[in-house]
Amino acid sequence: MDDGKPTGPKAKWWSRPTPGHTTTSAPESAAAAVDAPVEDARAADTPARPEPVAPAQPMAPEPVTPAQPAPLEPIAPEPVAQAPAAPAPVPAVPATAPAPAVKPLHAPDEYSTPPYGGPGPWAPAPPVQRPVPTPAHGTPVPPVPPVPAPFAATNGADAPTGPAPTQGPVPAQVPVPAQAPVPGPAFTPPPQPPRSTQWLQYDPWGGYRQPLTQPGQPLGSDGARGKNRRGSLLVGALLLALVAGGIGGGIGAYVERNGGLTTVELPQTAKNSGGRAPDSVAGIAASALPSVVTLHVSGTTESGTGTGFILDNEGHILTNNHVVAPAGSSGDITVTFSGGETASAEVVGKDSGYDLAVVKVKGVSGLKPLPLGNSDNVQVGDPVVAIGAPFDLSNTVTSGIISAKDRPITAGGEKGDGSDISYVDALQTDAPINPGNSGGPLVDTDAHVIGINSAIRAADSGTTTEGGQAGSIGLGFAIPINQGKRVAEELINTGKATHPVIGVTLDMKYTGDGAKVGAKGAEGKPTVTPGGPGAKAGIKPGDIISEVDGQRVHSGEELIVKIRAHRPGDRLDLGLTRGGKDLSMTLTLGSATGT
């Protein structure tokens, strides 16, 4: 493979190539080689040392002043003829014309190292090829001004033709006999490759020249390439301005409509009509709340807050007795409706044995009575809603279920004589009830009243009325509405309520199972009232009543509760034990006026 190096015999150079010549051929004969004219003796003298080569970094070239060689002293002056502008190549010396050997100025160097190469004062370095350097990052390399003729490149670049100007006297060339043969074998100069505009030869001993770059219009100049680049930059800038303007306009519109980029707006469901199913807690509350009121009671020594609900359009309101008790006979009662309107009220009737009371407001129109249900239809597990003003927080709604039925409870007893004790066969619920809920309605899914909230079981003080400050633990008790309806009707009609009785006195200290009839009454009175319901049924002192209408009775309080759950005149089936024998009998309940 041809790498651009000569393949013939190695050229032996007698002198440095003459400036202005692209190639130099060997002399045709020994005489011609020795007598070849010299254009400038300085070209054959000590060459200018090359400038140090910097690391391979593309940078703008700087002008370099070539070193001036020291002139040689003339040995034998002899007229020198001017070299023609274009010397003809000298043919190779034939091998058949040997000449006497002439001693060279120095011994041949087997490595052909300059300046001691082949025989002769100087020998140029072999031609070297190097690629065109590419400027870093596409940086254009500015052109270098042309080098004067005396220092023109000798590595194959173009040089001006014609005789080179001489400066000063030219030293005479050393005379050589014409018949002196050229030492060394004859040679034929290698063919020179065609000059390329991309790859140029490099001579380290030549003068400084223009950087080896690809010929053509420099990048960034005023040529067509520069104009195309400026046009592309202009179009890109215009497109960037249009895009930035569009984005800026969009951001401005968003800021104007939404109040800024830093404002936080959280997602939210749109407002609906607010309708709820009638049997849902919300639907029940919406239906029942307009009929529920809050009572503020104040007396000479105490005050309190409770709840009530409207019974009819005449302004009758049902509540607990212990709610209105602080007012006494001269206290004030103020009723606040669900809408915030207030009115004064007065007590129509009350009964401590049932813990119920009725008050009435006057001068109020547009009342909405709350429908009454039937507590006998209630089943354990039925959902219920309690409405009231716990701790004076009016219009409070809580929900739960019926936890139990026929739960015998007693409340009150603050007076000590038992006249204020309430006996209730209550409905138990886990709907939260707190002080202030007393007298409020316990409603079913039809928003009908099935009970009157009256008591709670406190964790620290046992069963208590809502007048205390104990909190709810999920054990609330309500008077069944069937009992409340009867008592309310009596209070509205007569101002008094009647109690069903059996006409016996019970031994409340008995600790055994069942309710025991006392052996001796107070102040020597009999424990079984003569002519009363019990006496007529055959009850005797010391009997233990264990059942009422087939339900077990475990204490005297439970017997009273079971009896109070009925109306006067109702018939009851009793089971009792006398002297170790089980007996059964039937009696008709009597009536007594309550307090």
JOWO-V490661 format. One record per backbone hydrogen bond with DSSP energy under -1.0 kcal/mol. NH is the residue of the N-H (numbers start at 1). CO is the residue of the C=O. E is the energy in kcal/mol with one decimal. If there is no record, write none. Layout:
nh & co & e
NH & CO & E
NH & CO & E
This chain:
nh & co & e
21 & 18 & -1.7
33 & 29 & -2.4
34 & 30 & -2.2
35 & 31 & -2.9
43 & 40 & -1.2
57 & 55 & -2.0
97 & 94 & -1.3
109 & 117 & -1.9
112 & 109 & -1.5
116 & 113 & -1.1
117 & 115 & -1.0
128 & 202 & -1.0
138 & 135 & -1.4
139 & 136 & -1.9
151 & 148 & -1.2
152 & 149 & -1.7
180 & 177 & -1.3
181 & 100 & -1.4
202 & 128 & -2.6
206 & 203 & -1.5
213 & 211 & -1.7
221 & 218 & -1.5
227 & 223 & -2.0
228 & 224 & -2.6
229 & 225 & -2.3
230 & 226 & -2.6
231 & 227 & -2.3
232 & 228 & -2.4
233 & 229 & -2.8
234 & 230 & -2.1
235 & 231 & -2.4
236 & 232 & -2.7
237 & 233 & -2.5
238 & 234 & -2.1
239 & 235 & -2.4
240 & 236 & -2.6
241 & 237 & -2.2
242 & 238 & -2.1
243 & 239 & -2.5
244 & 240 & -2.6
245 & 241 & -2.3
246 & 242 & -2.2
247 & 243 & -2.6
248 & 244 & -2.7
249 & 245 & -2.4
250 & 246 & -2.2
251 & 247 & -2.5
252 & 248 & -2.3
253 & 249 & -2.3
254 & 250 & -2.3
255 & 251 & -2.6
256 & 252 & -2.2
257 & 253 & -2.0
258 & 254 & -2.8
259 & 255 & -1.4
280 & 277 & -1.6
284 & 280 & -3.0
285 & 281 & -2.7
286 & 282 & -2.5
287 & 283 & -1.5
288 & 284 & -2.4
289 & 285 & -2.6
291 & 288 & -1.9
292 & 289 & -1.9
293 & 308 & -2.5
294 & 336 & -2.5
295 & 306 & -2.4
296 & 334 & -2.5
297 & 304 & -2.7
298 & 332 & -2.2
299 & 302 & -2.8
304 & 297 & -2.6
306 & 295 & -2.1
307 & 438 & -2.8
308 & 293 & -1.9
309 & 318 & -1.4
310 & 291 & -2.2
311 & 316 & -3.3
315 & 312 & -1.0
317 & 359 & -3.1
318 & 309 & -2.1
319 & 357 & -2.5
324 & 320 & -1.1
325 & 321 & -1.3
327 & 324 & -1.3
328 & 325 & -1.4
331 & 327 & -1.9
332 & 298 & -2.1
334 & 296 & -2.3
335 & 343 & -3.6
336 & 294 & -2.7
337 & 341 & -3.3
340 & 337 & -1.8
343 & 335 & -2.3
345 & 333 & -2.3
346 & 360 & -1.8
348 & 358 & -3.4
349 & 358 & -1.6
351 & 356 & -2.8
356 & 351 & -1.9
357 & 319 & -2.2
358 & 349 & -2.9
359 & 317 & -2.4
360 & 346 & -2.4
361 & 315 & -1.8
370 & 310 & -2.4
373 & 449 & -3.3
377 & 374 & -1.4
381 & 402 & -2.3
382 & 379 & -2.2
384 & 400 & -2.7
385 & 443 & -2.1
386 & 398 & -2.7
387 & 441 & -1.7
388 & 396 & -2.0
389 & 436 & -1.1
391 & 435 & -3.3
392 & 389 & -1.8
393 & 390 & -1.4
394 & 392 & -1.1
396 & 388 & -2.8
398 & 386 & -2.6
400 & 384 & -2.5
402 & 382 & -1.8
403 & 428 & -2.5
404 & 428 & -1.5
407 & 426 & -3.1
409 & 424 & -2.6
411 & 422 & -1.6
421 & 418 & -1.0
422 & 411 & -3.4
423 & 353 & -1.7
424 & 409 & -2.9
426 & 407 & -2.3
426 & 424 & -1.3
427 & 478 & -2.8
428 & 404 & -2.6
429 & 476 & -2.4
430 & 401 & -1.4
437 & 434 & -2.8
439 & 453 & -3.2
440 & 437 & -2.3
442 & 451 & -2.3
443 & 385 & -2.6
444 & 448 & -2.1
447 & 444 & -1.9
449 & 371 & -2.6
450 & 442 & -3.0
451 & 442 & -1.2
452 & 479 & -1.9
453 & 440 & -2.4
454 & 477 & -2.7
455 & 477 & -1.8
456 & 464 & -1.8
457 & 475 & -2.6
458 & 462 & -2.0
464 & 456 & -1.9
466 & 454 & -1.1
468 & 465 & -1.4
476 & 429 & -2.5
477 & 455 & -2.9
478 & 427 & -2.3
479 & 452 & -2.7
481 & 450 & -1.9
484 & 480 & -2.1
485 & 481 & -3.1
486 & 482 & -1.5
487 & 483 & -2.2
488 & 484 & -2.9
489 & 485 & -2.5
490 & 486 & -1.9
491 & 487 & -2.6
492 & 488 & -2.6
493 & 489 & -2.3
494 & 490 & -3.0
495 & 490 & -1.0
499 & 592 & -3.8
501 & 590 & -1.3
505 & 527 & -2.6
507 & 516 & -3.0
508 & 506 & -1.0
510 & 507 & -1.4
515 & 545 & -2.6
517 & 543 & -2.9
518 & 505 & -2.6
521 & 525 & -1.4
524 & 521 & -1.1
525 & 522 & -2.0
529 & 503 & -2.5
532 & 529 & -2.0
534 & 502 & -2.1
536 & 532 & -2.2
537 & 533 & -1.5
538 & 534 & -1.1
539 & 534 & -2.5
542 & 517 & -1.4
543 & 540 & -1.9
544 & 577 & -2.1
545 & 515 & -3.1
546 & 575 & -3.1
547 & 575 & -1.7
548 & 551 & -2.1
549 & 573 & -3.1
551 & 548 & -1.7
553 & 546 & -2.6
559 & 555 & -1.6
560 & 556 & -1.9
561 & 557 & -2.4
562 & 558 & -2.5
563 & 559 & -2.0
564 & 560 & -2.8
565 & 561 & -1.2
566 & 563 & -1.8
569 & 589 & -1.4
570 & 567 & -1.9
572 & 587 & -2.8
574 & 585 & -3.2
575 & 547 & -1.8
576 & 583 & -2.9
577 & 544 & -2.2
578 & 581 & -3.0
581 & 578 & -1.7
583 & 576 & -3.8
585 & 574 & -1.9
587 & 572 & -2.2
589 & 570 & -2.9
590 & 501 & -3.0
592 & 499 & -1.7
594 & 497 & -3.0
